[in-house]
Structures are given as structure tokens and as C-alpha cells.
Amino acid sequence: MELSLAGAPCPIVRFNALIHGKYKLRILWELRAIPRRYSEIQRALITAAGGGTITPRVLSRELRALADSRLIARKQYPVVPPRVEYRLTEDGRALLGVMRAVCRWGEIEASRGAPRRRPAAARGARALRA
């Protein structure tokens, strides 16, 4: 793990290690109010992606990683057909403030319009000068 200037483990690296991945923040956001079943999470992610799909394999992997990180809890009920619910843990709830701040930042950026990017040629030329 990378160290901060103070020689302690870098908190940004720790944060990134916990929530890296395309869907993890979105899953945590979907669980902010109430526990959700697998299919509810999957539908919410499809809606958020504008109709794009998330494969069952990827969703299962992301949910397992979040559970292993103790950000969500998985509860399986002894019924047929199987019923599983996911909910935020206290550790997961601790991230809600960060996620709300990211949402506010995203809304501000969206109101500014499309991001202004330099042409690829300018980016490459600058890299060559460095």
C-alpha cells in the first residue's frame, strides 16, 4: 500500500481499493435507504446505465467484493425459491456523506455542459515536452 507524506497508509489508496470497479459506488448508492434483493439491484443498475446491461457474473462479483470489504451485508432467507437481500453495514453507511458530495460535484459538472478536453495532439505534444 502506498504511504502518505506522513508515512501512514494513504487513505485515498485505501478508499480506491475498497470501491474500485465500475458498479460498486452505484450499488452502495442503491442500498442507501432500504435493503434490496439481487434483481432489484440489477434493475436499478440497468436503469442508471440508460438501458445498458450488467451481467449476472459481474454483479455477483461486485456484491461479493463489497460484502468481503464489510461495506454491505448479505442475508439469505431459508425459503424456496431462494431469497437474498443486501443492505449497507455501518461501514457502508459511513461512505454516504462521500457519495452525496460526489453527487453534488457531478450535478455541478453536468450543469457546466460537456467537459472541455484538449485535442489529443495537444496532449501528446505536451507529454513529449515533459
Protein Blocks (a to p, Z undefined) as FASTA:
>chain_A
ZZdfkopacfklmmmmmmgcjklmmmmmmmmmmccdfklmmmmmmmmnoopacdfklmmm
mmmmmmmnopaccdddddddddddddddfklmmmmmmmmmmmmmmmmmmmnopaddddfk
lmmmmmmmZZ
